[in-house]
Amino acid sequence: MKSKLIALVLALTTSFALAHGEVELGPNGGRILEFSKNETMHGEVTLKDGKFSIALLDKDMKAVAVADQTLTANGGPNGKAVKLAVEKTATGFNVPSVKPGEWLIVQFKPDAKSKAITARMEYNTANCEACSSPEWLCQCSANKAKEAAEKKAKSGK
């Protein structure tokens, strides 16, 4: 019985640790999505008034004015994403937020002739056990999250 319990705890903490990864946050505290293959363009996702605001940032994390760039967005449950309305702003794009646990999938093009770069983000609003931040904004390493889950499992809570 004890070995089964230990195996269960290890399985749960391992799956938790693998699902948990470090998230890069931008200058406004939002989640960074990579919009280039060489890290010269980023999108910083923040949430305000029920919408995701996606600001464009250069390699130095400085704001970029929107000109010819385009963004398309889909969101929803895994495998059932639907197209979302995208509103262009002076510094980025606004997109309706998805429900907690659903995915936001965006395709960014620096200009009409360029190939789109796809970025994905799970909008996981559950709080991280290690730092209490929402998972979609959590900067904890997988090891720190695993330690917190193991500590919780040992305490029986």
N, C-alpha and C positions, 0 to 999 in steps of 0.2 A: 504494500500500500504506500509506504513512504517513498519507494523508488518511482512509483507512478506519479505521485504528487510532485516530486522533484522534476521528473521529465515534463510534466505539464507546465510547471513554473518556467523551466528553461525554454520550452517551446513558445510560451506566451511572450517572454521577455525578448527572445531572439526575433520573433516576428515583429514585435514592437520596435526593436532597435533597427531592424532592416527597413521598416516603413518610415522611420524617423531620420531625417537628414538635416544637415545644416542649410539654413536659408540665408542668403545675403540680403541685407536690408540697405535701402538707399538713404539719401540725406534727409528725406521727409518721413523716415520710419516705415516705408512701404517695402513690399517684396520686390526684389529685382528679378526680371525675366531677361534672358539673353536674346537680343535682337540682331546679332551678327555672329559670324563664325570666328572672328578675331577679337572679340570683346571691345569693339569700338562704338557699339550702340547698345543701349539698354532701355528697358521699360521699367518704370517703378510703379507698382500697383498699390494704390491706397483705396480705402473705402470711405465714401462720404455721401450722406443722404441716399443710401440705398443703391449707389452706383459705384462701379470701379472707375477710378481715375487712373489713367496710364500715362505718366509723364515720360517724355523722351529725354534720355541722358547720354552724354558722350562718354568716352573712355575715362575721363576724370570725374565722372558723376556730376557734371554741370548740365544745366537745362539746355535743351536744343529747341529752337523754334521750329514749328511744324510748317512745312512748305509742300513739297511733292510727296511726302511719305503717306502711305495708306495702311490701314489696319482693318482686318476683318476678324470677327469673333463668333465663336460658337460656345454654347454652354449647356450644361445639363448633366443628367446621370450618365455614367460610363456606358458608351454604346448607343445612347439616345440623345446626343447633343443636337440642339437646334440653333439656327442662325440668330445672332443677337444684333440689335441696332447699334451702330457705332456713330458717335457724334465727334467730329473733329473740333479741337480747341486750339488756341494759340500755342500751347505748350505740350499738347498730347491728344488724348482721346478719352471720351467717356463711354462706358459700356454698362448696361444694367447688370447688377450683381446676380450671381447664381445662388441657389439655395445651399445651405451648409451641407458639405459632403459631396457636392457636385463639382464638376470640372469646368474651368475656363480655358478655352483653347483659342489662341490668337495667332494670326498670320500677319507679319509685318513686312512691308516692302519699302525700301528707302526711296524708290521712284518707280514709275510705271514699267520700266524695262527690266528691273531687277527680279530675281527669283525670290519668292516669299520665304521668310524664316518663320518656322512654327515654334511656339512656346506654349507650354501647358502648366497649369497650376491647379491643384486640388484645393478648394475652398473649405478647409478643415477648421471649423471654429472651436473644436474641443481644446481645452487648455492643456498645455504640456505639463506633465507632472513635475518636471525638473525646474522649470522657470515660470510657470503659470501664464505664459503668453499663449495666445491662440496658436495652434499648430501651423497655420499658414504664414505666421510671422515669427515663428520660433527659431532662435539662433543656436540652440543647444546642439552639441555634438551627439551623435548616436550613442557614444559611451556614457555620457552624462544622463541621457534619457534612460538607458538600460539600467544604470545604477539606481535611479529613482524608482523604476518599476520593480527591481529586485528588492529594494528596501521596503516598498509598499507590500510586496508579496510576503516578505518575512514577517512583517508586523501584523499580517492577516486583515488588513483594511482594504 
